[in-house]
Amino acid sequence: MRTMFVWMASCLIGFLSLPAAVASGWNMPVGVTEVSREIHSLHMTIFWICVVIGVVVFGVMFYSLFKFRHSRGAKSSNFHENTTVEVIWTAVPLLILVAMAVPATATLKKMYDTSDAELDVMIVGQQFRWRYEYLGEDVAFTSSMNTPMAQVRGEEEKGEHYLLEVDNPLVLPINRKVRFLMTSDDVIHSWWVPDFAVKQDTIPGFINENWTRIDEPGIYRGQCAELCGMNHGFMPIVVHAMEEDDFDAWLVEQKEEAELEAMGVDRDWAMDELMERGEGVYASVCASCHQDEGQGSPPAFPALAGNQQLIDDLDWHLDVIINGVSGAAMPAFRSTLNPVEIAAVTTWSRNAWGNDTGDVVQPAEVAAQLTQ
């Protein structure tokens, strides 16, 4: 009993100091958006209402137990009904609920109002990464965890942002309303960034909406909040919020890179170019399942190193990467990787780890298959 009272007192003291509570992880973050601050304020208001109710109820209960205890000769009263008491204990909770419902409803209306957005971003959940597409801007990329697997296996000291690092963060401007259109290519995921107070499920075959307007530039981190499979814990979210001018410059740069990438489909690449590019793609997209050295994790993820079917059948290998394997954990990468990336990672995996097939897959070959 004493331990329980100590724990309750610690909780109350922790909440009395808001900065300390947030820093210790005992409370939800205030966040960097108007909606996140409203949600936090609503949370704290209802928390204190609950505290007052608890103090009053338990205060009356403990006072009654002490004041009218049997050892002092107290006798219980016998009565059947009391209309006044019944009206009070019905009306007071009703008024409390109404007082909580009014601000909660106003906040919910604001949370679901995605109108008048200045930027639309499509977010697609994929096992186990996120794909971001800036609608109308011809800019899209995949964001995968890039925490070294040596840290995951405990072979290296864990970094400051262990399991919360990505190769390509989502870049957004501050002071602009951004609408998120969210779906999934495989199973249900959930895109969650606590500092934005945004948590939205991405469901195959459906498009859900959410939005944010970030007030402060910075790096904000989140995770997939839905148990989406074996590597669920390796699906972080990183958002880089920039000043508006910096974002506009970044977007122009991304468009130029996308144009150069598209032009690269029509030229012949040297093997060393493809191998260099393919190594990066493999580390970003494939290594979490098939391992750094291609040894895989059988039976779910077969080894690529020394895989005789892969070595003997280029058409089969390319088809698996483009279209995935039905009923297995291997997803289709036709909508995740562009032709250059698919050609590069195919070339890499056919010539790495001693496979040494000598095959060179050109982006034009991949583009032809993608149109079939």
C-alpha positions in Angstrom: 0.0 0.0 0.0 2.8 2.4 0.9 4.5 1.7 -2.4 1.3 2.5 -4.3 1.0 5.9 -2.5 4.6 6.7 -3.3 4.1 5.9 -6.9 1.0 8.0 -7.2 2.7 10.9 -5.5 5.6 10.6 -7.9 3.2 10.7 -10.9 1.5 13.8 -9.5 4.8 15.6 -8.8 6.0 14.7 -12.2 3.0 16.3 -13.9 3.2 19.4 -11.8 6.4 20.3 -13.6 5.5 20.2 -17.3 9.1 20.6 -18.7 10.4 17.9 -16.4 7.4 15.6 -17.3 7.9 16.0 -21.0 11.7 15.6 -20.8 11.3 12.4 -18.7 8.9 10.9 -21.2 6.1 10.8 -18.7 3.9 13.2 -20.7 3.1 13.7 -24.3 5.2 16.3 -26.2 3.8 19.8 -26.7 4.9 19.6 -30.3 5.6 22.2 -33.0 2.2 22.7 -34.6 -1.0 24.6 -33.5 -2.9 21.3 -33.5 -0.3 19.5 -31.4 -0.4 22.4 -28.8 -4.2 22.3 -28.7 -4.2 18.5 -28.2 -1.6 18.9 -25.4 -3.6 21.6 -23.7 -6.8 19.5 -24.0 -4.9 16.5 -22.6 -3.7 18.5 -19.6 -7.1 20.0 -18.9 -8.8 16.6 -18.8 -6.0 15.3 -16.7 -6.5 17.9 -14.1 -10.3 17.4 -14.2 -9.6 13.7 -13.5 -7.2 14.7 -10.7 -9.8 16.9 -9.0 -12.5 14.1 -9.4 -10.1 11.6 -7.9 -9.2 13.8 -5.0 -12.8 14.6 -4.2 -14.1 11.0 -4.5 -11.3 9.3 -2.6 -11.2 12.2 -0.1 -14.9 11.7 0.7 -14.4 7.9 0.8 -11.4 8.0 3.1 -13.0 10.6 5.4 -16.2 8.5 5.6 -14.1 5.3 6.4 -12.3 7.2 9.2 -15.0 9.3 10.6 -17.7 6.7 10.6 -15.7 3.6 11.4 -17.3 0.7 13.3 -14.8 1.0 16.2 -16.2 4.4 17.1 -19.7 3.0 17.3 -21.0 4.4 14.0 -24.3 3.0 12.8 -25.2 2.9 9.1 -28.2 4.8 8.0 -31.1 3.0 6.3 -32.8 4.8 3.5 -34.2 3.7 0.1 -34.2 6.8 -2.1 -33.0 10.4 -2.1 -34.2 12.3 -5.2 -31.8 15.3 -4.5 -28.7 13.0 -4.3 -29.7 11.2 -7.5 -30.2 14.4 -9.4 -26.9 15.7 -8.2 -24.9 12.6 -9.1 -26.5 12.6 -12.5 -26.3 16.3 -13.3 -22.7 16.9 -12.1 -21.1 14.2 -14.3 -23.2 15.3 -17.3 -21.9 18.9 -16.9 -18.4 17.6 -16.6 -18.7 15.6 -19.8 -20.2 18.5 -21.7 -17.3 20.8 -20.4 -14.8 18.2 -21.8 -16.7 17.5 -25.0 -16.9 21.1 -26.3 -13.2 21.8 -26.6 -12.5 18.2 -27.7 -15.0 18.6 -30.5 -13.5 21.9 -31.7 -10.0 20.3 -31.7 -11.2 17.2 -33.6 -12.9 19.4 -36.2 -9.6 21.2 -36.8 -7.6 17.9 -36.9 -9.8 16.6 -39.8 -9.9 19.8 -41.8 -7.5 19.2 -44.7 -8.9 21.9 -46.9 -6.8 24.8 -48.4 -3.6 22.8 -48.4 -0.6 24.5 -50.0 1.3 21.2 -50.6 0.1 17.6 -51.1 2.4 14.7 -50.2 1.4 11.1 -50.9 2.8 8.7 -48.3 2.9 5.0 -49.1 3.7 2.4 -46.5 5.8 -0.5 -47.7 7.4 -3.4 -45.8 9.5 -1.9 -44.4 10.0 1.6 -45.6 8.1 4.8 -46.6 7.6 6.2 -50.1 7.0 10.0 -50.4 5.6 11.6 -53.6 5.2 15.4 -53.9 2.1 15.5 -56.0 2.3 17.8 -59.0 6.0 18.3 -58.5 7.4 15.1 -60.2 9.5 14.4 -57.1 9.3 11.0 -55.3 11.7 8.9 -53.3 11.8 6.0 -50.8 12.9 6.5 -47.2 14.5 3.5 -45.5 16.2 3.1 -42.1 20.0 3.5 -42.4 21.0 2.6 -38.9 24.0 0.2 -39.4 23.0 -3.5 -39.0 26.2 -3.9 -36.9 24.5 -1.7 -34.3 21.3 -3.8 -34.5 23.3 -7.0 -34.0 25.2 -5.4 -31.0 28.5 -5.4 -32.8 28.9 -1.7 -32.5 27.9 0.9 -30.0 24.4 2.3 -30.6 24.2 5.8 -32.0 22.2 8.7 -30.6 19.3 8.1 -32.9 19.4 4.3 -32.9 16.7 2.9 -35.2 15.4 6.4 -35.9 17.7 7.3 -38.9 16.8 7.2 -42.5 18.6 7.7 -45.8 16.1 10.1 -47.3 14.1 12.2 -44.9 10.7 13.7 -45.8 11.4 17.4 -46.4 8.6 19.9 -45.6 8.4 23.7 -45.4 7.4 25.5 -42.3 4.4 27.9 -42.2 2.6 26.1 -45.0 -0.3 23.7 -44.7 0.7 20.3 -45.9 -1.9 17.7 -46.7 -0.9 14.0 -46.4 -2.6 11.4 -48.6 -1.8 8.0 -47.1 -2.1 4.5 -48.4 -0.1 1.2 -48.4 1.2 -1.3 -50.9 1.0 -4.3 -48.7 -0.3 -4.4 -45.1 -1.6 -1.8 -42.6 1.1 0.7 -41.4 0.7 3.8 -39.3 2.6 7.0 -40.0 3.2 8.7 -36.6 5.2 11.8 -35.7 4.5 12.9 -32.1 5.7 16.5 -32.5 3.1 17.0 -35.2 0.3 15.2 -33.4 -0.2 13.2 -36.6 -0.8 9.5 -36.4 -2.7 8.0 -39.4 -3.1 4.4 -40.6 -2.1 3.6 -44.1 -4.4 0.9 -45.4 -4.1 -1.0 -48.7 -6.8 0.0 -51.2 -7.8 3.1 -49.2 -6.5 6.7 -49.1 -6.6 8.4 -45.7 -6.0 12.1 -45.2 -4.2 14.2 -42.5 -2.4 17.5 -42.4 0.1 19.6 -40.6 1.5 23.1 -40.5 4.9 23.2 -38.8 5.9 26.3 -36.9 9.6 25.6 -36.3 12.4 24.3 -38.5 14.2 21.3 -37.3 14.5 17.5 -37.5 11.4 15.5 -36.2 11.3 11.8 -35.7 8.6 9.2 -35.6 7.9 5.5 -36.3 5.5 3.1 -37.8 2.9 2.7 -35.0 1.2 -0.5 -36.4 2.6 -4.0 -36.0 3.3 -4.5 -39.7 5.6 -7.5 -39.8 9.0 -8.9 -38.8 10.9 -5.6 -39.4 8.2 -3.3 -37.9 10.8 -1.8 -35.6 13.0 -0.9 -38.5 10.6 1.5 -40.1 11.4 5.0 -38.8 10.2 8.4 -40.0 12.4 11.5 -40.2 11.0 14.8 -41.2 13.3 17.8 -42.0 11.3 21.0 -41.7 13.0 23.9 -43.6 12.4 27.6 -44.0 10.2 28.2 -47.0 13.0 29.6 -49.2 15.2 26.7 -48.4 12.5 24.2 -49.2 11.7 25.8 -52.5 15.4 25.6 -53.4 15.6 22.0 -52.3 12.5 21.2 -54.4 14.1 22.7 -57.5 17.2 20.6 -56.9 15.2 17.5 -56.5 13.4 18.2 -59.8 16.7 18.6 -61.6 18.0 15.3 -60.1 14.8 13.5 -61.2 15.2 14.8 -64.8 18.8 13.6 -64.9 17.7 10.2 -63.5 15.1 10.0 -66.2 17.7 10.8 -68.9 19.9 8.1 -67.5 17.4 5.4 -68.6 18.2 6.0 -72.2 22.0 5.6 -72.0 24.2 2.6 -71.6 25.8 2.4 -68.1 29.2 0.9 -67.5 29.3 -2.1 -65.1 31.3 -0.2 -62.5 28.7 2.6 -62.5 25.9 0.1 -61.9 27.8 -1.7 -59.2 28.5 1.5 -57.3 24.9 2.6 -57.5 23.6 -0.9 -56.9 25.6 -1.3 -53.7 23.9 1.8 -52.2 20.4 0.6 -53.3 21.0 -2.8 -51.8 22.2 -1.4 -48.5 19.2 0.9 -48.3 16.4 -1.4 -49.5 17.5 -5.1 -49.5 20.0 -5.6 -46.7 17.5 -5.5 -43.9 16.0 -8.8 -45.1 18.8 -10.4 -47.2 21.6 -9.3 -44.9 24.8 -7.3 -45.7 26.6 -10.2 -47.3 23.6 -11.7 -49.1 23.4 -14.6 -46.7 19.6 -14.0 -46.1 17.5 -15.2 -43.2 16.0 -18.6 -44.5 13.3 -19.6 -44.9 11.6 -16.2 -45.1 14.4 -14.5 -46.9 16.6 -16.8 -49.0 20.3 -16.2 -49.5 21.3 -14.3 -52.6 25.0 -15.2 -52.3 25.5 -18.5 -54.2 21.8 -18.7 -55.1 21.9 -21.0 -58.1 18.5 -20.0 -59.5 19.5 -16.3 -59.3 22.8 -17.0 -61.1 21.3 -19.2 -63.8 18.2 -17.2 -64.7 18.4 -13.5 -65.2 14.8 -13.2 -66.4 13.5 -14.8 -63.3 15.7 -12.6 -61.1 14.6 -9.4 -62.7 10.9 -10.5 -62.6 11.1 -11.2 -58.8 12.6 -7.7 -58.2 10.0 -6.0 -60.3 6.9 -7.9 -59.5 7.7 -9.5 -56.1 6.7 -13.0 -55.0 3.0 -13.7 -54.4 2.3 -15.1 -51.0 5.9 -14.4 -49.8 7.6 -11.6 -48.0 9.3 -10.3 -51.2 7.4 -7.1 -52.3 7.2 -5.7 -55.8 9.7 -2.9 -56.4 8.2 -1.6 -59.7 6.6 1.4 -57.8 9.4 1.8 -55.3 12.6 1.9 -57.4 13.1 3.6 -60.7 14.6 1.7 -63.7 18.1 2.9 -63.0 17.9 1.7 -59.4 16.4 -1.7 -60.4 19.1 -2.2 -63.1 21.8 -1.3 -60.6 20.7 -3.5 -57.8 20.1 -6.4 -60.1 23.6 -6.0 -61.6 25.1 -5.7 -58.1 23.5 -8.8 -56.7 24.4 -10.9 -59.7 28.1 -10.0 -59.4 28.6 -9.5 -55.6 29.5 -12.1 -52.9 31.2 -14.4 -55.5 28.2 -14.7 -57.8 30.3 -13.2 -60.6 27.9 -13.8 -63.4 29.3 -10.9 -65.5 25.7 -9.9 -66.3 25.1 -6.1 -66.8 21.4 -5.1 -66.7 20.7 -1.8 -68.4 17.9 0.7 -67.3 16.4 0.6 -70.7 15.8 -3.2 -70.3 14.0 -2.6 -67.0 11.9 0.3 -68.4 10.7 -2.1 -71.2 9.6 -4.7 -68.6 7.9 -2.1 -66.5 5.6 -1.1 -69.4 4.5 -4.7 -70.0 
